[in-house]
Amino acid sequence: MIRKIFLSLILTTTTILSGCTTFDVIMTGEARKPTSADKLKIYLREPENFFSIGLIDVSSNSTPSRSANKKRALKKLKTEAAKLGTNGVLLRVSNGSPNQGGAILIPNGSNIGIVTTGRGSVVEIQGEAIFVLVDKKED
């Protein structure tokens, strides 16, 4: 009996502390064939000649570390965008309340900063899954 109570407490504590990364997608266009998240380009400004496929909101509180949650949220954003067949994500600034803190995330190999919002270790990122049309110039 005591063993069952002890195991139940461990399971409950693990569930509470584990947190999660959640997302929501609103389709704004037609999805395309899925792409690779590793090949997506992150945009801070609208590129020329693109169309919108969907809006994606991601929230992560899966670790006590805000930095780790930023990385998880960005990875989830790119993963979900790739499932829609995008080749880019246009980051959007969240309409957070004045008491939400902001931070800058700089992806590996990049010199751009990404504004994130959230309280404590919670990170929220909003992005628009886009497909950028590339002109194929013949030589």
N, C-alpha and C positions, 0 to 999 in steps of 0.2 A: 504494500500500500504506500509506504513512504517512498519507495523507489518510483512508483507511478507519479506521485506528486512532484518529486524532484525532476523527473524527465519532462513533465508538463511545464514546470517553471522554466527549464532550460529552453524548451521549444518556444514558449511565449516570449522570453527575453530575446532570443535570437531573431524572431520575427519582428519585434518592435525595433530592434537596433539595426536591422538589415537595410531599411529604407528602400527606395526604388527610383527608377528613372521612367518617367511616363511621357507620353506624347499624344498629340492630337493633330489630325490632318483634315484640312478643308480643301476639297478639290476645287480648283478654279479653271481647269482646262482638262484636256484629255491626257491620260497617262500614256507613256511610251514604253518600249521594251526596256526592262531593268538594265541598269548600268552598274559600274563598280564605284563604291563610295570613295575608294582611293584616288579615282580619277576626277572627282568633282572639284571644281574651282569655287572658292569662297569669294564673294563680291561684297564690298562695302558700299559701292555705288552702282547704279543701274548701268549695265553694259549696253552697247548699241545692239539693235536687232535681236531681241529675246521675246519669248512669250512665257507666261506664267502657267504652271501645271498645278501647283497647290501651295497652301500656307501650312507651315508646320510649327507647332509650339512644343518645346521640350522642357521638362522640369526634372532636375536630378537632385536627390538628397540621399544617394546610396552610400555615401561615406561621410565621416565627420569632417573631412578635408574639403574646403571650398575649391581648392585647386584641382583635386581629383574629380570633383563633381563637374567642373567646367569642361574638363577633358571628356568625361562620359557624356555630358549633354551634347557637346559638339559632335562626338562620334555618332550618337544616336540620331542627331539631326541629319548628318550626311548619309547614314544607313537608310533612313526612311526616305530621304530625297532620291537616293539611288534606286530604290524599289519603284519609284514613280517614273523612272527613265530620264532623269534630268542630267545635265552636264554642269550644272552650277547651282549655288545657293546664294541668294541675295539676303544678307542679314538685315533684320529690321530691329529698330529700337523698341523695347517693350514700353507700354504705357503704365509704368509702375507708379505706385503712390509715393509721396515724398519721403516716407519712412523706409523705403526700400533702398538698400545699399547697392552701389554699382562697382564693377571691377573691370579690369582689362585683361583679356585672354589673348596671348600671342601664340598661335599654332607653331609647331616645330617647322623650321625652315622658312619662316615667314617674317616679314617686318611690319605686318599689319596688326592692329589691335581690335579685339572684338568686345563690345560693351555687353556685359551680362548684368542681370538684376536678380534680386532675391534677398532673403533674410538669412542671417547665420550662414550655414553651409549649403542652403538651398540655392540652386542656380537655375535660372529660366532663360532660355534663348528662343527667339522667334526668327524664323527664316522663310523665305519664299523660294520654293523649288522652281527653278527656271530652266528653260532650254535656250541656249545662246546659239543663234544661227551664225555659222562661220562661212564667209565667202571663200569659195574655192577658186583662186585665180590661176589661170593657166599661164605657163611661161612661154 
